[in-house]
Amino acid sequence: MSDEALVIFTPSGKRGRVPRGTSVLAAARQLGVDLDSVCGGRGICSKCQVAPGSGAFPKHGVTVTEGALSPWNAVEARYDEIRGLAAGRRLGCQATIESDVVIDVPPESQVHKQVVRKAAAEREIAMDPATRLAYVEVAEPDMHSPTGDLQRLSEALEAQWGIAPVHAPLHILTRLQKELRVGNWAVTLALYQDSDRAHRIVDLWPGFRDAALYGLAIDLGSTTIAAHLTDLGTGAVIASAGVMNPQIRFGEDLMSRVSYAMMNPGGAAEMTQAVREAIDMLARDIAAEGGIGAEEIVEAVIVCNPVMHHILIGVDPVELGQAPFALATSDALTLEAAELGLGALNPGAQVYLLPCIAGHVGADAAAVALSEEPDRSEDLVLIVDVGTNAEILLGDRTRVLACSSPTGPAFEGAQISSGQRAAPGAVERVEIDPATKEPRFRVIGSDLWSDDPGFAAATAETGITGICGSGIIEAVAELRLAGLMDKGGLLGSAEATGSARMLPDGRTFAYLLHDGSAAGGPKITVTQGDIRAIQLAKSALYAGARLLMDEIGTDTVDRVVLAGAFGAHISPKHAMVLGMIPDAPLDKVTSAGNAAGTGARIALCNRAARARIEQTVRQITKVETAVEPRFQEHFVAANAIPHATAPFPRLNAAVTLPDVAFNAGAEGGGGRRRRRRA
């Protein structure tokens, strides 16, 4: 047995071998993992809590066995007794690594908390919510007409509001008699009705009540869960909040999570519980931020991809991991919040899930279609919802096509050598001077560029901690624009490029973006491996879009819409230099912000929108990238930056891409070296 064990930290994806018996906190520090600690490892502050995985992790090539971490010690037991540790949590300063293990660092244990960028977009929405108030005056009981209180309430609803029939769940029935009598035979009801069910009493109050009703629009992403607390009377967003999806510890991408469910008995149920608990906690937090009680939330709309959809409702996603990628159901669903374990919400709260389009194109893509309406577009529009799993729509008023593409977590800053989630201190914008090859950058938390006066003072508190998704995209594109990287994605040496910032990195080179080592900070570089990760992600994105264009029979699109929390922060120029998207006029590449979240809000506020999207998804043509032979062909051609064969005339009219080549035969070049044949 080796004296070392492999440890893999999520969501950062950082891994390495450490001597057995190394504490989790020490391993995190050794590998540059963002794990908080204030007490110096004494087991007092609890900020270093971690969640170890168990079972098989096929993507990582690891099976975590029982005993991968040391047993609970007296310090953890005492802390649990006094303050309590959540189920499955360990103190990183106390638990030691005894064999190969996958360890998740939850958001609250990270020093640099993620900035959730899925903010609510301004949008005019015609208000017609499914849940509304109705004041009803009910006839008193009569011995000569022995009907029940519920029956007389139903009669009053029909007479006064034209509402019939009405359903009262048990928790309403147990309160009905008391509330009627307290209200002197008048009550205010919160009534829910969607397109195909009878009215349902969600809550009731004695007498007349004219208070706001609240709903949640939830975008359940592979990486981030974002929610908008919304006034159902006005449509106003009262508060927005988000958390990391805790399922990341089971796998960063969707297929890794499907594999986890396949390889580990009870794995699907474990992921279901994790995501439900996260949504429930998010509901409590956002209610507190909005100054209301969580029980005042009477409705929720959730959008998500098919794997998240099935895990959320408790369906094993195994069928989505193999052809023909069959869904348990593709229809919209209305469920009780209690059925989904969302105990923080009102006991009668209803949850609406938008329909899925196909096995790999889910309710989140339907929400984007609802928000951006490609089926009503006069010109040909390509809509790309950029994320760990990209959803792509292409069409106009005559026809709409859809597909998904597995871009992976690189766009989120994961699997990047200096990568991190979007948090204060993360580099988010990059420029490289083509003449001097010197960089300047901006970090989250400051509007100043690194060469602006006052930048050091402005970033003193956050530091410069790493590079997030938008930053790595701009950095790679800028390397191409500055002539430091060739079309194939190879970095040149200092001699070949004339820049001392090109550092040897094994058999390849890396670009030094920032050296904070003198101030105790990290050295931030862009390595050949980072570029390869971005090439793979952007190639998958481009190939998916190109497949849809092939299906329609076009080589060009009229405009491009970048959607998603990440898409909102992508520079159109840099996206096109990379070849993430097909060639288009730069002024026709726009951002829609979190279009899936906007679609969720529209569905929350307008019943007719639900009926419309349920009809629309039946008319969208699905293209399955997983079984389409041309996908691989497009993927390989898209590995070049911007592309191996596509001419990109509009991009070339806007920017100049240096004609450099750092190939194996070039003296002092970068990248791979050919072996001489004997």
Order of alpha helices (4+ residues) and beta strands (2+ residues): beta-beta-beta-alpha-beta-beta-beta-alpha-beta-beta-beta-beta-alpha-beta-alpha-beta-beta-beta-beta-beta-alpha-alpha-beta-alpha-beta-beta-alpha-beta-beta-beta-beta-beta-alpha-beta-alpha-alpha-beta-beta-beta-alpha-beta-alpha-alpha-beta-alpha-alpha-beta-alpha-alpha
